[in-house]
Amino acid sequence: MLRHSCMPYRGYSVLLRVATIEPTWFEGEEQRRYIVSWTVKKEDKPLQDKAGIESFTESSRFTSVGGALDFGERRAHTFVDGIVAASARLTGRKLA
C-alpha cells in the first residue's frame, strides 16, 4: 500500500492511500487496478483525536497509481470545501 501526504488544504491535512486490487487479464495481459482511500484531519487536532478525522474509500477502480492519487486528492479537497462552506453558513461568515 502506498501512502501519500498532500499539501495542507484550507486548514486540513489530507492523507491518501492507494492499494493494488486483484489484477485483471485483458487480451492475455495482466492489468493492475488500484483503489484509493483518503483521510481528512483538521490540522490543529492531535492525530489521536478521532473527532477531527474523516476517512473514505472510493468505489472507483483506477489503471494507474497517479490517476488514483489525483482523483483522491480532488475528492478530499471537494469534501473540505463542503466543510468550510457549511461552517461559513452556520457562522454567517463569507468565504475567502
Buried (B, 14 or more C-beta within 10 A) or exposed (E): EEEBEBEEBEEBBBBBBBEEEEEEEEEEEEEBBBBBBBBBBBEEBEEEEEEBBBEBEBEBBBEEBEBBBBBBBEBBBEBBEEBBEEEEEEEEEEEE
